[in-house]
Amino acid sequence: MDRPGQVIMLGDLDDGAVTPAPSLPRKARSPLRALAEAGAAGAVYFVLACLLYWPATPFGAGHLPGCACGDPEQQTWFLAWTSHALTHGLNPFFTQYLNAPRGANLAIDTAMPLLGVLGMPITLLAGPVATFNLLLKLGLAASGASMFGVLRRYTAWWPAAFCGGLLFAFSPYLAGQAVRHVFLSFVPLVPLFIPLLDDWLVSRRRSPLRSGLLLGLVAALQYLISPEILLTSAMMAVAGLVWLAVRNPRAVPERAAALARGLAAALPVFLLIAGYAIWLLIAGPNRPAGPVHILSGLARYHADLLSPLLPTSHQLLAPGALGAAGDRLPAGATIENGFYLGLPLLVLLCYFAVRYRRVPLVGIVTVIGLVAFVLGLGAKLTVNGTAIGIPLPFAVFTHLPIVQNLEPARLSLYVQLAAAVIVAVGLDRTRAYGRRRASATAGHGQPSPADSLVPAAVPATGKDQGPAPPRGATGPGRSPGPGDTPGPGDTLGPGDTGPGDQGPADPEPPGRDDGPPGRDPGWVRPVVVAAVGLVALLPLVPQLPIDTYPIHTLRFFASAKVQRVPPGALALTFPFELAPRNDAMMWQTASGMRFRVLGGDVFVPEAGGRSTWHPLPQGPPVLAQVLKAGQYTRTPPPPVTASAVAAIRQLCARSHVAVVFVDRKAQYGHLFDLLVHRALRVPGRVEGRLSVWLNVRRDLHRHPG
């Protein structure tokens, strides 16, 4: 049974090292104050995120970043679909409104239903485009605020935590993905895995049962944003825990028991929330056979050995030669290249990682960052854009189900996460200790409290450091309440750790005693430390602003005239709904999901069962030629022949098409308009630049042949 006031030494994760807590800062932060600090930091990050897109407004409904096409339009549709499905009693994980009449299994796509739920109020009031634009900015701010809140637990100096949150929120990974991918840039849950695992398996502030329940909840919520991010987070967590196990082999048996108990509690919660989506992913209807993505396409996006050093055109400070060299790397100028750190930050990270290597948190995230970078290099080593041919660990993943769909370049998230943590802890401890070495012991020969993965209690100022209590004394503090995040002054309460959290006191904890942090550092040292941190981050400033592009939604779909379309009617559109030309999907969102469409920017099985994201209706070869016309730069015009007219007529009859929409101003739109006119034997109703046929079945029956 645990004794109040006692904590587990984190130096080597050995239960035998139990000792009373030393003196701590006199004032522990309350949960309310911690929340207020994170909120204030998040507000600053949100303002900076809005400036990143300036002059586009946070709630803008007439523009999209990156391009008004492809992924931004697809994710806008997903946000609209979640809102429509939940308000109309439909399945948010499966839709008949794309790839009709077969439908699409959205659980195998990037449907991010949780973000659809969070954005529902904005979607219902201002539309899904406004929701998408707001979530991009909120994703950056919330991710930075989450990192700030986590780092405040492990640092005493708030500017250090703010610097870490700033690095994470606007790192090349997040700033790059925030151009097009809200499901990859909205990552506030990822930093939370650090304190969750800490309280469960390292400091053991929380029982395996409670830890498992919380972990299951957070993991399930992350799955409903991005299964890919959850999978890679689990991989990095395993890497960190393996490192701890290697460093502390004596603690493995007992920690393994706590791990098993926690997982047993986490699994039911996780499956309760995400189980249906997982079933749809693995064995649901319309699930393609084999890999979902084209593996050769994913393999193109990986790091180069020089990626951390070479900026790209996505950085504000990218001198001509260096920027050009960075753009020539494998991921190059694409938004997937998130590995850039810059020479100043890289030097600072190496210095902090070596100097504070005895701080368990620094050691763990250093290992995680290195593992993420090595895996991010892809299946074979590339140096300065030249493939060396040396096989790398990621090559194993390309042969494993599920993980073979991972993109190596997206592991840069964890390189940037590791950098943020190392910078924050390093700045905090350098401000407190100056040039003197800080060991694994706090002050006065006392081991630090096991309140975290950071073993030394670093006071905000030297004045706050009280006298050291004698060995055997109980440290001040309180027992954490249910759901509390233990602060620096908290002690373990009954039930907060599992059985067996006790052991004989270790008279001499590992590490050299360097004494207390010393006198108040005054203002010079903090200013110098903060300046060094900001200078190191300066090369990472993203190119401003992120380009946005107007959405040209045809007026018919946002007007009352669209009510003439029968609800749920199947529409044939031109441009045909074929990625990246997602015009028809945007017409759907503007109309409030009034109609279904053939095709769609979703993963579905093609005729042979393999995956495709360019579904075309079955028919003669001429039909594919007609529907693909104008989709790409060099696509030829549709053949205006009797066989093309017959193919369109057969498609309308076989698929039960109810309405046809043709944008005559689109490339080759006038030719498709002519083909439909001949197929239905009646001209379309003119609505601006749109030709509309509202009763295709009647037209087919009136003019047979």
C-alpha angles and dihedrals in degrees: 000000000000119000115225113252094027124115137185117256111239097200093095103356091243118153088212091069100080119151138156117269116262127230113299138195108295096238122049117200114253119229089248092054091046090052092048091051092050090047092051091049090047091052091055091047090049092054089050090048091053090051088053089065097034130175087027110090124234093246097037112152098182103062143046129203122242095016139333088249143058119016099009091053092043093053091045087056091050090054090050092047094053091052093045094046095050094047093047101041095252131138110268091200097054129041137191090190094084128048088013135222093022095041131207135272102228093188089079091051134065094270095143094198094182091061088048089056093045091049097044096105091054092042092053093045105036107009135257095285090062089047092052093049093047094047091053091058094039089050092059093044096044093046091052092045091050091051090047091052092049093047092049087063090058100037134055097203113074096204088062091054091045090052090051092049091048092051092049096044095050101028117136088259097054096035089050097047090044087070093071115345117071092169089060098040097047097081109140090130095059097073089050091070088072098065091035092058091039094056091043106043110008114037091010094212090150128049119252089248096056092039091052093049092051093044092050090051096048093043092051092049090049090050089056089055100040127345087194093060091047092051094049091045089055090050092053092046090054090050091052094046092048089054090051091048092052090049094046109030094161091062095051100089095051094040089048089058090051089047092053093048092049094048090049088057095041098051099064092048092047094048093044091059103030103019096099092050090049092051090051090050094051105032109358127127119285091020110154119232116248126359117000094215130048099259094210088057093052092047091063091070110072140115128272120221087248096046094105090056105040120073122212135210087276090073121082091219104051113136112216100257095040093044091050091049091051092049090055093059118104097267087026118158093354120114089247093073102096101145099094115121104156127230097272093051093042091054091047091049092051090049094050093042091054098039095047098033090125090062101095094215092054091048093049097048091044089058091045092050092049093046091049092050094048091049090044090060087075130221096320133029119259123190120191091341095309119115108231094188097227107143116237134198094263088070088077091060093058089070098047124089117250095003090063086073091064119111111223095215093062091066085079085089089077094045088058092043090053091048091052093051095045092048093049096047091042095051091045095052094041090053090051100041103024113199093339117105116254113210133196091275123081112220138315093023092298123131115238124254117270092238093126149345088285106082101196121073103225110198122219089240135358089251092067094059108105127201117289114257120230118263111278095032120126117246119235120256142087137267113264115249125227110297094006120137103229113242131206092278098046124112130199116273128203111288095017092108132037127253116291097038093136140081144148118304117261106229093201116029116206120270135055118287107237095171128236123330087260132216128003105287089223118209104298098069096045091048092049092046092048091048091051090051094050093046089052090053095046096088089057095062105126124236109273130258115016106230117248128194130209121249113228101206112179111245094232093069095052095044134082089257090079087070087078087072109091110245111263093011115161111242132201107208139190120236081047112232098262122137131284089022097070097164093127092053089054090049087055093052092047091052094049093252091301095157144022125238140212111243125011144184095269138107111259135154115267124213093289093046095252121127123271134167093196101068115183126185116254116260144107119321091257090064091060090049091053096047095045093051112123094005095112135027098260099031110132121236119269115271109252096213138129090254091055091050091049091048092054092047092049091048092052092049098042096045095039093239109192103184138019126208120190124182100211092193092059117098107286089359092131090055093050089047088056092049093052091046090055093042095052095032090227132086120245125252109260115234105171107292090347128093112205132195107188101179109038095159092056091048091051092051095044092053108034122175 
